[in-house]
Amino acid sequence: MLEQAIRETQESIASACERCGRSPESVTLIAVSKTKPLSMLEEAYGFGMRQFGENRVQEMCEKAEAFGETPITWHLIGHLQKNKVKRAVAVASLIHSVDSAALAIEINKEAAKLGKCQDILLEVNMAEEESKFGLTADGVLPLVQELAILDNIHICGLMTVAPYTENPETNRIYFKKMKQLAVDIAAQNIDNVSMDILSMGMSGDYEVAIEEGATHVRVGTKLFGERNYIQ
Ligand SMILES: *Cc1c(COP(=O)(O)O)cnc(C)c1O
């Protein structure tokens, strides 16, 4: 089951890349393993998965510890509170969910203590949904300019969580706007800032996201099945 889901997802990523003239290597599949037991992650690892996404710091750290020295790239994709930054920075390769100066400054501080430069993405609420975290599109460039001077973070790009929808085509406009926003920011040539990563697309809409330029897709349900939050 899991193996087949992984293969199918990889194949559909390759097809989406082909449709828009991109190389399949230009897209990283992040297996979103939140709420799933370690045994499932181990199984996915056995089938070649090396990039895992978690939305809670505690859960990410516990799973990372269980994997020990195994070479896994951990992505923190969920909302991050300042009091959890220290533990997040110790484990996460990429923090996708930075949406305020205060949070970025805290990450910079904790990364400095570890002698690390923390890769981060700025989370953008492209559809301006009230229920969602993230910056407005207009808020991104001013924040990038403010944060660019920090030595222990590196802004690598943008992340968005598009609205839940039955029809992925309705999210295409948000992915398109994200890509354009990244292009506009990259054109400013700000030191210590790159816009190489566009983290967008989930189980329901990752193929459309790839067609619009996603470099990282975050897929949970399609790989691991529905989540049960009541545990
Ligand atoms: C849970 C989650 C995902 C994965 O969602 P699926 O629809 O299960 O693929 C992706 N991104 C974020 C930020 C999430 O919290």
The ligand as an ORCA input file, in Angstrom:
! r2SCAN-3c Opt
* xyz 0 1
  C      -0.743     18.343      6.910
  C      -0.041     19.275      6.021
  C       0.285     18.916      4.703
  C      -0.119     17.596      4.056
  O      -1.477     17.612      3.751
  P      -2.162     16.398      2.938
  O      -3.413     17.012      2.408
  O      -2.398     15.320      3.928
  O      -1.234     15.999      1.864
  C       0.992     19.836      3.950
  N       1.373     21.026      4.444
  C       1.082     21.406      5.698
  C       1.543     22.726      6.184
  C       0.368     20.549      6.528
  O       0.090     20.933      7.782
*
